[in-house]
Amino acid sequence: MDHSPVPLQWIRPPRQVRTQESLERLLDAAQHLLGDKRFEDVHVAEVARLANTSVASFYRRFPDKDALLHALHERLCEEAFATAEDALAPARWEAAGIAEILSEIFPFLVDVLKRHEALDRAIYQRAMSDELMHERASRLTRYVVQGLSQLLVARSQEITHPTPKLAISFALVQALALLVQHYTVGFREIELVHPCDEELARQLTASCLAYLGVCNPSNDLDSRKERPNEAFHPS
């Protein structure tokens, strides 16, 4: 199929500028710091300093770092819902088949998870004991899985698996679980081969297509057989 979609992108919905300005500065500062360190290693003083405010101002906004993490998670989910709504809109993929959809969605998910890795890890760990955070995260995951499932179910004629809906559900949950384990839980150290981000997305796509019984017209994996070492980082 001839398919040239608008590139997928992370979306940050507009918020009330005046009332949210100082809050956004603190959240931006914390998220910036999470690019280099774990959440538990981020200190209130450095968040306040980077946000060009005081520690006292921080505590007027947040009673503690847990409240900061909740605010970061709330904003992340708000952006993720807006991003998913745009990325999974049926109109975006009208001319695309399943192989094209997955070959664009999986690299995008990898990029998003890689970009928010430290924050996602802190959220994952806290959500195991925090009911509100767990429900917020689960609601987002369900939204993504349902939206992507609907795109694939609408193309069930491409699937040769005997039970397409079951296969779609299993393939997507399995793929998302692997991504969470790889980027959020930190299971990369037990992998016998360490794929780069691009290769991980390609392998996920190939795995899902093979399980669903969908032909991959790009034959991308075959084209890389002559250059296998370029796809992987050394152990």
C-alpha positions in Angstrom: 0.0 0.0 0.0 1.1 3.6 -0.7 1.4 5.1 2.7 3.1 8.4 3.7 1.8 9.4 7.1 2.7 12.5 9.1 5.6 11.6 11.3 4.7 10.4 14.8 5.6 12.9 17.5 5.3 13.4 21.2 2.5 15.9 22.0 2.4 18.3 24.9 -1.1 19.7 25.2 -1.3 23.4 26.1 -1.9 24.3 29.8 -2.9 27.4 31.6 0.1 29.6 31.2 -0.1 32.0 34.1 -1.3 29.6 36.8 0.9 26.7 35.7 4.1 28.6 34.9 6.0 28.0 38.1 4.7 24.4 38.4 5.9 23.7 34.8 9.3 25.1 35.5 9.7 22.7 38.5 8.4 19.7 36.5 10.7 20.6 33.6 13.7 20.9 35.9 13.0 17.6 37.6 12.5 15.8 34.2 15.7 17.4 32.9 17.6 16.0 35.9 16.1 12.6 35.3 18.0 12.5 32.0 21.2 11.9 33.9 20.2 10.3 37.2 17.7 8.1 39.1 14.7 9.8 40.7 16.0 8.8 44.2 19.2 10.7 43.4 17.5 13.9 42.4 17.5 16.4 45.3 14.9 19.1 45.9 17.6 21.8 46.1 18.8 21.1 42.6 15.3 21.0 41.2 14.6 24.4 42.7 17.9 25.8 41.5 17.4 24.6 38.0 13.8 26.0 38.0 15.2 29.3 39.1 13.2 29.3 42.3 13.7 28.5 46.0 13.4 25.3 48.1 10.6 27.1 50.0 8.7 27.7 46.8 9.1 24.0 45.9 7.6 22.9 49.2 4.7 25.4 48.7 3.9 23.4 45.6 4.8 19.9 46.8 4.8 18.6 50.4 7.5 16.0 49.4 9.2 14.3 46.5 6.4 11.8 46.3 4.1 14.6 45.4 6.6 15.7 42.7 6.6 12.2 41.2 2.8 12.2 41.1 2.8 15.5 39.3 5.4 14.3 36.8 3.3 11.2 36.2 0.1 13.1 35.8 1.7 15.4 33.2 3.4 12.4 31.5 0.0 10.6 31.2 -1.7 13.7 29.9 0.9 14.1 27.2 0.8 10.3 26.5 -3.0 10.2 26.0 -2.8 13.2 23.6 0.1 11.5 21.7 -1.7 8.1 21.5 -4.9 9.8 20.3 -3.0 11.3 17.5 -0.7 8.4 16.7 -3.5 5.8 16.7 -6.2 7.8 14.9 -7.7 5.5 12.2 -7.5 8.4 9.6 -3.7 8.5 10.0 -3.4 4.8 8.8 -6.1 4.6 6.2 -3.7 3.5 3.4 -1.5 1.4 5.7 -1.4 -2.4 6.3 -0.5 -4.1 9.6 3.2 -4.4 8.7 3.5 -0.7 8.0 1.6 0.2 11.2 3.8 -1.9 13.4 7.0 -0.9 11.7 6.3 2.7 12.6 4.6 2.3 16.0 7.2 0.1 17.6 10.2 2.4 16.8 8.1 5.3 18.1 7.3 3.4 21.4 11.0 2.6 21.8 12.0 6.2 21.3 9.4 7.4 23.9 10.4 4.8 26.5 14.1 5.5 26.0 13.4 9.3 26.4 11.5 8.8 29.7 13.5 5.9 31.0 14.4 7.2 34.5 11.0 8.7 35.1 9.2 5.5 33.9 11.4 3.4 36.2 10.5 5.5 39.2 6.8 5.4 38.3 6.9 1.7 37.8 8.5 1.1 41.2 6.2 3.4 43.0 3.1 2.1 41.3 3.6 -1.3 42.8 2.5 0.2 46.2 0.6 3.3 45.1 -2.9 2.6 44.0 -3.5 5.9 42.4 -0.4 5.8 40.3 -1.0 2.1 39.4 -4.5 2.9 38.1 -3.3 5.9 36.2 -0.6 3.9 34.5 -2.9 1.0 33.8 -5.5 3.3 32.2 -2.9 4.6 29.8 -1.6 1.2 28.9 -5.2 0.0 28.2 -5.8 3.0 26.0 -2.7 2.3 23.9 -3.4 -1.4 23.6 -7.1 -0.9 22.7 -6.3 1.8 20.1 -3.6 -0.3 18.4 -5.7 -3.4 18.6 -8.6 -1.6 16.8 -6.2 -0.7 14.0 -5.1 -4.3 13.6 -8.6 -5.8 14.0 -9.8 -3.6 11.2 -7.2 -5.4 9.0 -7.9 -8.9 10.1 -8.1 -10.1 6.5 -4.3 -9.8 6.5 -3.9 -12.2 9.4 -3.6 -15.9 8.8 -3.6 -16.9 12.5 -6.8 -19.0 13.1 -8.1 -16.6 15.9 -7.1 -13.1 14.9 -8.5 -11.2 17.8 -6.8 -13.5 20.4 -3.6 -13.3 18.4 -3.7 -9.5 18.2 -4.3 -9.2 22.0 -1.5 -11.7 22.8 1.0 -10.2 20.4 0.5 -6.7 21.6 0.6 -7.4 25.3 3.7 -9.6 24.8 5.4 -6.8 22.9 4.5 -4.1 25.4 5.6 -6.3 28.3 9.0 -6.9 26.7 9.4 -3.2 26.2 8.6 -2.5 29.8 11.0 -5.2 31.0 13.7 -3.9 28.7 13.5 -0.2 29.4 11.7 0.2 32.7 12.4 -2.8 34.8 16.0 -3.0 33.6 16.2 -6.7 32.4 18.7 -5.8 29.7 21.6 -7.3 31.7 20.1 -10.8 31.4 19.8 -10.7 27.6 22.3 -12.9 25.8 22.5 -10.5 22.9 22.1 -6.8 23.4 20.2 -5.2 20.5 20.4 -1.5 19.8 17.1 0.4 20.0 16.5 0.3 16.3 17.1 -3.5 16.1 14.8 -4.2 19.1 12.0 -2.4 17.3 12.7 -4.4 14.1 12.7 -7.7 16.0 9.5 -6.8 17.8 7.8 -6.0 14.5 9.1 -9.2 12.9 8.0 -11.3 15.9 4.4 -9.9 15.9 4.0 -10.2 12.2 5.2 -13.8 12.3 2.9 -14.7 15.1 -0.1 -13.0 13.4 0.8 -14.6 10.1 1.1 -11.3 8.3 3.4 -11.0 5.3 6.1 -8.3 5.7 6.5 -6.8 2.2 9.6 -4.9 3.2 11.7 -8.0 4.0 13.8 -5.7 6.2 15.3 -8.5 8.3 16.5 -10.3 5.2 18.2 -7.2 3.8 20.3 -7.0 7.0 21.6 -10.6 7.0 24.8 -9.5 5.2 25.5 -6.9 8.0 24.5 -8.6 11.3 27.1 -7.0 13.5 25.8 -3.5 12.8 22.6 -4.1 14.6 23.9 -5.0 18.0 25.9 -3.5 20.8 28.6 -5.7 22.3 27.8 -7.5 25.5 
